[in-house]
Amino acid sequence: MKDGTILIVDDEKMIRDLLIAMLQESGQYRTLEAENGRDALAICKSEDVDLVFTDLKMPVMGGMELLAEMRRQKPETPIVILTGFGRREDVIEALRLGASNFLLKPQEVELVATVAGKILRMRHRKKLEQQIFDFFNEEYQTYCIPTDLQYTLPLIDLLSEKITRVSICDEPELTNIRIALDEALVNAIVHGNLEIPSRAKGSSLDEMMAFNQMVRERSQLSPFRDRKIQVTRHLTPDFVAFTIEDEGNGFDWRSLPDSLDHIKMLANHGRGLFLIRAFMSHVDFNEKGNRITMVKIRPGASLDGEPWKNR
């Protein structure tokens, strides 16, 4: 079994033959060739190409245009530029367009097998990293963070990992999940552990500045500063569930509006929960109102009951 298919693109047959001979010497690679960018694109459409070496100056379609088209059509395929001395600007432009490396002709063509080996090993590893998620079964994460807003964004980064890779959602939906997490964490810290009511925020600039000052001051006082936020993530191929629990007194979540019919009430009271409900598949609270569970279910997933409650 070959370690990869490599396409050599150069209008000089002598260069193509030389590079192919060097690559085939190890017996590791399957090689293809094209004399211009247009033919190379056609090959890449019909063949599974793992790596492209291309000259920059060619008739019909040059290497720069080929690079741009490959970035649009096959962005995962690495491309190495072949160029002569005196073309430093072209090399820089090619690297900016996404080329993986470059070789100077004819002095560095003997490095073609070394460069190919490094790039294909990295590409193979990335493929395996993605494929490993085909075997993913289940994962739990648990964090216990201080009552401090500075930890919310780094925690959201950790909680967001792998969600798209196991196909729970796409990137735009992941942004919405991150917004929901931010709303829930801020609520747990500010309204839960610090016991600052949402009505204290107000609507004017002065009121919001006073609110932020109140948050800073109370986060330094006992017993508020000593409280913790318990956060868990339960990830499976079918859903991701987040549970966020504070040590505050809880609140009457049933009194919050759940539709835009009460949009005026949402201005300063319950807006965060409305967003959470809009972005997540399932949301519920414990009886006390100091623990929220938010679930995002993969489209098309067939679930028996509410499995995130089984642990």
C-alpha positions, 0 to 999 in steps of 0.5 A: 500500500502506497503512503500517498498520491503525489501530483507533479505539475511542471511544463518541463518534462525533464523536471517532472521525470526527475522528481518522479524518479526521486519519489518513486525510488523509495517505493512509497508513493504513487505519482501523477504528472501534469504540464500545466495548472489546468490539467492538474485541476482536472486530475485532482477532480478525478483522482484522490491527490494527497500532495501537489508539487507545482511550478509557478511559471507555466503556459495555459495556467500557472502555479499561482492560479492553480494554488488559488483554485486548489484553495477554493476546490480542494483546500485540504490538499497541501501544495509545494511551490517549485521555483527558480532563483530571483522569484522571492516575491512570488514565493512570498505571495504563494505562501500567503495564498496557502502554499505549504512549502517551496523548493528552489529549482534545480538546487533543492529538487533533491529534497523532494522526497524529504519534504513529501515525507514530512507533509504526508506524515502530518496529513495522515496524522490529521486524517487519523485524528478526525477518523478517531472520532468515528469511534467516540463514545462518551465523555464527561468533564467537571469543573469547579470554578471560583465566583469570578467572571474572568474564568467564563471565557476560558471555560467556554473554550474548554466546554466547546471542544469537540462538539463540531467534530462529533457532528452535534452542530455546525460552526454557526450553531456552536457560536450560539451554544457559546452564547448560551454558556456565557449567559448561564455562567454569568447568571450563575456568578452574578445573580446566583452566587453574588445574589445581585438581582437583574433589575439592578443592572438598569438601562442607562450608562450610569446604572450599568457602570454602577452595576459593574462596580457592585459586581466587583465589590461583592466578589471580594466579600464573604460569603459571596467570594467563597462560593463555587460554580459546579459545571459539567459537560456530558458529550456523546455522538448524539447530544451534548449536555451542560449543567451549571450549578451555583451556591446561591438561593436560586430563583423562581424560573417559572415566572420568567416569560418564555416568548416574545409576547412579553418582550418588554419584560425581557429587556432587563429580566430573563433575556439570557434565559430566552436566548438559552432556550432559543439556542438549545434543544432542551433546557430545565432547572432543578426545583430550587432554581440554582442549577440549569441543564442545557442540551443540544441534540444532534439533528436526526438523533434518535434518543430514548427518553432523556439520557443526559439524566441517566448519570 
